[in-house]
Amino acid sequence: MPATSQKTSAPSQPGSCSIASTLAVIGDRWTVLVLRDIFRGVHRFSELQENLGIAKNLLSNRLAKLVNAGVLEKTPYQDRPVRYDYRLTDKGRDLSPALMALMGWGDRWMADGQPPTVLVHDKCGTPLEQRVECPDCEQDITPRHIRSRPGPGRRN
């Protein structure tokens, strides 16, 4: 987490912290695993349920929460009975770097550097790296060089 000299707002205060607000939408294990599978191309309830081994009521709850938050949209693919595909919205696709960061951390610290899955560029097959770069000086930034300051959406 970036160093800061500012007092941190309690996570219970809505809008006071973008991380807390994000976790309110995607902050449990099942939700993150549902998103992982949807990013991998699994879009139907039955396939998600089978792949994850999740109870139907839990999956239904997680999908409804993601749809209500605008992360997923559901589109009917069958009329009788009505069944839906779940697809990422732009808001959902923007979660890709966060999931990649979680995956990278797990590869390094939980898989002894032996990743069970490697993400590659679809055109050339090169394994992907995630990095933070300063948009002004184009230098790679490490956590030691990150600071925080109040932003325009800060609530007092």
C-alpha positions as CSV (number, residue, x, y, z in Angstrom):
1,M,0.0,0.0,0.0
2,P,1.4,3.4,-0.8
3,A,2.8,5.4,2.1
4,T,0.8,8.4,3.2
5,S,1.0,11.0,5.9
6,Q,-2.8,11.6,5.7
7,K,-5.2,10.1,8.2
8,T,-7.0,7.2,6.5
9,S,-10.8,7.3,6.6
10,A,-12.6,4.3,8.0
11,P,-13.7,1.8,5.4
12,S,-17.2,2.1,6.7
13,Q,-17.6,5.6,5.4
14,P,-19.0,5.4,1.8
15,G,-17.1,7.3,-0.8
16,S,-14.2,7.9,1.6
17,C,-11.9,5.4,0.1
18,S,-11.9,4.0,-3.5
19,I,-10.5,0.6,-2.3
20,A,-13.3,0.3,0.3
21,S,-15.9,1.2,-2.3
22,T,-14.4,-1.4,-4.8
23,L,-14.3,-4.1,-2.1
24,A,-18.0,-3.4,-1.4
25,V,-18.7,-4.6,-5.0
26,I,-16.0,-7.3,-5.6
27,G,-14.4,-7.9,-2.2
28,D,-15.2,-11.6,-1.6
29,R,-13.6,-14.8,-2.8
30,W,-16.5,-16.0,-4.9
31,T,-17.0,-12.7,-6.7
32,V,-13.4,-12.5,-7.7
33,L,-13.5,-16.1,-8.9
34,V,-16.7,-15.5,-10.9
35,L,-14.9,-12.6,-12.6
36,R,-11.9,-14.7,-13.3
37,D,-14.0,-17.3,-15.1
38,I,-15.9,-14.7,-17.0
39,F,-12.7,-13.1,-18.2
40,R,-11.7,-16.6,-19.3
41,G,-14.8,-16.8,-21.5
42,V,-17.2,-18.7,-19.2
43,H,-20.5,-16.8,-19.6
44,R,-23.4,-19.1,-18.6
45,F,-24.7,-19.8,-15.1
46,S,-24.5,-23.6,-15.4
47,E,-20.9,-23.4,-16.6
48,L,-19.8,-21.0,-13.9
49,Q,-21.5,-23.1,-11.3
50,E,-19.9,-26.3,-12.5
51,N,-16.4,-24.7,-12.9
52,L,-16.4,-23.1,-9.5
53,G,-18.2,-25.7,-7.5
54,I,-20.2,-22.9,-6.0
55,A,-23.7,-23.3,-4.6
56,K,-26.4,-22.0,-6.9
57,N,-27.8,-19.5,-4.4
58,L,-24.3,-18.0,-3.8
59,L,-23.6,-17.7,-7.6
60,S,-27.0,-16.2,-8.2
61,N,-26.3,-13.6,-5.5
62,R,-22.8,-12.7,-6.8
63,L,-24.0,-12.4,-10.4
64,A,-27.0,-10.2,-9.4
65,K,-24.6,-8.0,-7.4
66,L,-22.3,-7.6,-10.3
67,V,-25.1,-6.9,-12.7
68,N,-26.6,-4.3,-10.3
69,A,-23.2,-2.6,-10.0
70,G,-22.9,-2.4,-13.7
71,V,-19.9,-4.7,-13.9
72,L,-21.7,-7.4,-15.8
73,E,-24.7,-7.4,-18.2
74,K,-27.0,-10.3,-18.7
75,T,-28.3,-11.2,-22.1
76,P,-30.9,-13.9,-22.7
77,Y,-29.7,-16.8,-24.9
78,Q,-32.7,-19.0,-24.5
79,D,-36.4,-18.3,-24.1
80,R,-38.0,-21.4,-22.5
81,P,-36.8,-21.4,-19.8
82,V,-35.2,-18.0,-20.0
83,R,-31.4,-18.3,-19.5
84,Y,-28.7,-15.7,-19.6
85,D,-25.2,-15.1,-20.7
86,Y,-23.2,-12.8,-18.3
87,R,-20.8,-10.5,-20.1
88,L,-18.4,-7.9,-18.9
89,T,-19.3,-4.2,-19.4
90,D,-16.6,-1.6,-19.9
91,K,-16.7,-1.1,-16.1
92,G,-16.1,-4.8,-15.7
93,R,-13.3,-5.0,-18.3
94,D,-11.5,-2.2,-16.3
95,L,-11.1,-4.7,-13.5
96,S,-8.6,-6.7,-15.6
97,P,-5.4,-5.0,-14.2
98,A,-6.6,-5.6,-10.6
99,L,-7.2,-9.3,-11.3
100,M,-3.8,-9.5,-13.0
101,A,-2.2,-7.9,-10.0
102,L,-3.8,-10.4,-7.6
103,M,-2.7,-13.2,-9.9
104,G,0.8,-11.9,-10.1
105,W,1.0,-11.7,-6.3
106,G,-0.3,-15.2,-6.0
107,D,2.2,-16.5,-8.6
108,R,5.1,-15.0,-6.6
109,W,4.1,-15.6,-3.0
110,M,1.6,-18.5,-3.1
111,A,2.9,-20.6,-6.0
112,D,6.6,-20.5,-5.3
113,G,7.1,-18.6,-8.6
114,Q,5.6,-21.5,-10.5
115,P,2.4,-20.0,-11.9
116,P,-0.4,-22.4,-12.7
117,T,-1.5,-20.1,-15.6
118,V,0.5,-17.6,-17.6
119,L,-1.1,-14.6,-19.3
120,V,0.2,-14.0,-22.8
121,H,-0.3,-11.5,-25.6
122,D,-2.8,-13.0,-28.0
123,K,-0.9,-11.8,-31.1
124,C,2.7,-13.0,-30.3
125,G,2.4,-15.2,-27.2
126,T,4.8,-13.2,-25.1
127,P,4.1,-13.5,-21.3
128,L,2.7,-10.3,-19.9
129,E,4.2,-8.2,-17.2
130,Q,2.3,-5.7,-15.1
131,R,4.0,-2.5,-14.2
132,V,3.3,1.1,-13.0
133,E,4.9,3.9,-15.0
134,C,4.9,7.6,-14.4
135,P,2.9,9.2,-17.3
136,D,5.2,12.3,-17.2
137,C,8.8,10.9,-16.9
138,E,7.9,7.4,-18.1
139,Q,9.9,5.8,-15.3
140,D,8.8,2.5,-13.7
141,I,7.5,3.2,-10.2
142,T,7.9,0.9,-7.2
143,P,5.7,1.1,-4.1
144,R,8.5,3.0,-2.3
145,H,8.1,5.9,-4.7
146,I,4.3,6.2,-4.4
147,R,2.7,8.8,-2.2
148,S,-0.9,9.9,-1.8
149,R,-2.6,13.2,-1.4
150,P,-6.2,14.3,-1.2
151,G,-8.1,14.1,-4.5
152,P,-11.0,16.1,-5.9
153,G,-13.5,13.5,-4.7
154,R,-12.4,13.6,-1.1
155,R,-15.2,13.9,1.4
156,N,-14.6,15.5,4.8
